[in-house]
């Protein structure tokens, strides 16, 4: 069962990386939001043992955090 989880997590990570690389015309804020959502989904899935609710919750929280990151140096 653990090998199935590893495969699922690896697939999710690969899909996230491929989808983010296709976003070349996105603004920096949009890109940060997408990356945050992907990382949050993976983290939520890992922390909750693959729970769908944990994955969705992690994606939502990661997206909000990614959206709020300011990449401009002041």
Phi, psi and omega in degrees: 000325180292328179292327177295319178295319179297319178294318180295317180293318178297319178296318179296318178296316179296317179297321178296315180296319179293320181290325179289324180291340179277001186256050185290336181263014179277154174287167180298319180295318178296318179296317178298322178296314180295317179295317178299320179294320179294314179294320179296322178296317179295315179297316179297321179294316181293316183291333182254011177072030178090011179295136178297320180296320177294322179293314180294317179297318178296321178295318180295313181294317179296322178296319178295315179296316178298324179293327185273352180288129179257115184271353179281133177276135183257000000 
